[in-house]
Each structure stands twice: as C-alpha cells, then as structure tokens.
Amino acid sequence: METYMTLTQTQMADRLALIKEVAERKNKMAKIKAKGKTTMRKAPKVKRTFMDTSAAMDDSSKNPNYYTDASKYANEYYGETYRETTRFDNDWN
C-alpha cells in the first residue's frame, strides 16, 4: 500500500512561490550570461610573421631597432623632463 503525502494550502503556496522565485533567478542568470558572451568577444588576432620587414628597412645591414636621432627621441617621448635635466649640462664644462 502506497501512501501519498498531501500538502496544505499554505505549504503548496510556499512551494509554488519558491519554484517561481528559482525560475525567475534562472532566467535572469541566463540573460546575464548571454549578455556577457556578446560583450566579451575577443578581437581577431592580426597575423604577423617575424620575417616581414617594412619597405623603409630593405637594407639588411641596418638595425631596425636602433633609433638614430637620440635628442629627437628624448624630446618626443620625455619632453619637459628631458629639457629640465639637460639644460644645465653645458654649465659643467
């Protein structure tokens, strides 16, 4: 003989409210995850090879990593700091 458990009206209402709350949370989390997947796309990788050289560096005897104008480089990248530290250099001589 099988016995079934019966629920009272308040127990059934509480259970249905809990089921509804869990379903709403599950739907909300699914929307958040879907939105996160669309906003977190990775940028496509640029295909680069190390053997490619620019047209300006056709001469293989020159080092492409060597900056030939040191004062221009310092002025461009360090600006005011460069000028403030080098303005008294002639006073030492």
KEKE-3310 file (N, C-alpha, C; in steps of 0.2 Angstrom, whole numbers, plus 5000, padded with zeros to 4 digits):
npx = (5004:5003:5007:5003:5009:5001:4999:4996:4986:4994:5007:5008:5006:5018:5028:5025:5028:5042:5047:5043:5052:5064:5064:5063:5075:5084:5081:5085:5099:5102:5100:5110:5122:5121:5122:5134:5142:5141:5147:5160:5168:5182:5195:5199:5214:5229:5237:5254:5271:5288:5297:5293:5297:5298:5295:5304:5315:5324:5337:5348:5359:5357:5351:5335:5330:5337:5337:5341:5342:5345:5342:5330:5322:5322:5316:5304:5298:5300:5300:5297:5304:5316:5321:5322:5332:5343:5346:5356:5368:5378:5384:5393:5404)
npy = (4994:5011:5027:5043:5059:5073:5091:5105:5120:5132:5127:5122:5134:5141:5132:5134:5147:5147:5139:5147:5159:5153:5150:5162:5168:5159:5162:5175:5174:5167:5177:5186:5179:5177:5190:5193:5185:5191:5204:5201:5197:5192:5201:5199:5191:5198:5193:5190:5189:5186:5188:5197:5213:5231:5242:5253:5248:5240:5238:5226:5228:5238:5241:5238:5242:5252:5268:5283:5296:5303:5314:5319:5308:5308:5321:5319:5308:5310:5324:5338:5333:5329:5341:5349:5341:5342:5355:5361:5355:5361:5370:5363:5361)
npz = (5000:4995:5002:5000:5002:5007:5004:5013:5010:5012:5013:4999:4993:4997:4992:4978:4976:4979:4969:4958:4961:4960:4946:4940:4944:4938:4924:4924:4927:4915:4905:4909:4907:4893:4889:4893:4885:4873:4875:4878:4867:4859:4851:4834:4830:4823:4810:4810:4804:4808:4799:4790:4784:4784:4770:4771:4778:4769:4768:4774:4782:4792:4808:4813:4825:4831:4836:4827:4830:4844:4852:4847:4849:4864:4866:4860:4868:4881:4883:4893:4905:4899:4894:4906:4913:4905:4903:4911:4907:4899:4908:4916:4910)
capx = (5000:5007:5004:5005:5009:4997:5001:4991:4986:5000:5013:5008:5008:5025:5032:5025:5032:5049:5048:5043:5057:5070:5064:5065:5083:5087:5080:5089:5106:5103:5101:5116:5127:5120:5124:5141:5146:5141:5151:5167:5171:5189:5197:5203:5222:5232:5243:5261:5277:5294:5301:5291:5301:5294:5299:5310:5321:5326:5344:5348:5364:5354:5347:5328:5328:5341:5335:5347:5342:5344:5339:5323:5318:5321:5312:5297:5295:5301:5298:5299:5309:5322:5324:5324:5338:5349:5348:5362:5373:5384:5387:5398:5411)
capy = (5000:5017:5032:5050:5065:5079:5097:5110:5126:5136:5123:5122:5141:5142:5128:5137:5154:5146:5137:5153:5163:5150:5150:5169:5169:5155:5166:5181:5172:5165:5183:5190:5175:5178:5197:5193:5182:5195:5209:5199:5194:5193:5204:5194:5191:5200:5188:5193:5185:5189:5189:5203:5220:5237:5245:5258:5244:5235:5237:5222:5230:5242:5238:5242:5244:5257:5275:5286:5303:5302:5320:5319:5303:5310:5326:5317:5304:5313:5331:5343:5330:5329:5348:5351:5338:5343:5362:5363:5351:5365:5373:5359:5361)
capz = (5000:4995:5005:4997:5006:5005:5007:5015:5005:5014:5010:4992:4990:4998:4987:4971:4977:4979:4962:4954:4963:4957:4939:4939:4945:4932:4918:4925:4926:4908:4901:4911:4904:4886:4888:4894:4880:4867:4876:4879:4861:4858:4845:4830:4830:4817:4808:4809:4803:4810:4793:4786:4785:4780:4764:4773:4780:4764:4769:4780:4786:4797:4814:4813:4832:4833:4835:4825:4832:4851:4855:4845:4853:4870:4866:4859:4872:4888:4883:4898:4909:4896:4894:4913:4915:4901:4902:4914:4905:4897:4914:4920:4906)
cpx = (5004:5003:5007:5004:5005:4999:4995:4991:4992:5006:5013:5009:5015:5029:5031:5028:5039:5051:5048:5049:5064:5070:5065:5072:5086:5087:5085:5096:5107:5104:5107:5122:5127:5123:5132:5145:5146:5146:5158:5170:5178:5191:5201:5211:5224:5238:5249:5266:5283:5298:5299:5295:5297:5299:5305:5316:5323:5333:5345:5354:5362:5350:5340:5326:5332:5338:5341:5347:5340:5340:5332:5319:5317:5316:5305:5294:5296:5300:5301:5304:5316:5325:5326:5331:5344:5350:5354:5368:5379:5387:5392:5404:5415)
cpy = (5006:5023:5039:5055:5071:5085:5101:5116:5131:5133:5123:5129:5143:5139:5132:5143:5152:5143:5143:5158:5160:5150:5157:5170:5165:5159:5172:5180:5170:5172:5187:5186:5177:5185:5197:5190:5187:5201:5207:5195:5197:5197:5199:5196:5193:5195:5192:5188:5189:5191:5195:5209:5225:5239:5249:5254:5239:5233:5232:5223:5234:5238:5242:5244:5249:5264:5280:5293:5303:5308:5321:5314:5305:5316:5324:5313:5306:5320:5335:5340:5330:5336:5350:5348:5340:5351:5365:5359:5355:5369:5369:5359:5367)
cpz = (5000:4998:5001:5002:5003:5008:5008:5010:5006:5011:5003:4989:4991:4993:4980:4971:4976:4972:4957:4955:4959:4949:4937:4939:4940:4926:4918:4924:4918:4904:4903:4907:4896:4885:4888:4889:4874:4868:4877:4873:4861:4851:4840:4830:4823:4816:4806:4808:4805:4804:4789:4788:4781:4774:4765:4775:4776:4765:4775:4784:4792:4802:4814:4820:4835:4831:4833:4828:4840:4854:4853:4848:4860:4871:4865:4864:4880:4889:4889:4903:4906:4896:4901:4915:4911:4900:4905:4912:4903:4903:4917:4916:4907)
residu = (MET:GLU:THR:TYR:MET:THR:LEU:THR:GLN:THR:GLN:MET:ALA:ASP:ARG:LEU:ALA:LEU:ILE:LYS:GLU:VAL:ALA:GLU:ARG:LYS:ASN:LYS:MET:ALA:LYS:ILE:LYS:ALA:LYS:GLY:LYS:THR:THR:MET:ARG:LYS:ALA:PRO:LYS:VAL:LYS:ARG:THR:PHE:MET:ASP:THR:SER:ALA:ALA:MET:ASP:ASP:SER:SER:LYS:ASN:PRO:ASN:TYR:TYR:THR:ASP:ALA:SER:LYS:TYR:ALA:ASN:GLU:TYR:TYR:GLY:GLU:THR:TYR:ARG:GLU:THR:THR:ARG:PHE:ASP:ASN:ASP:TRP:ASN)
# end
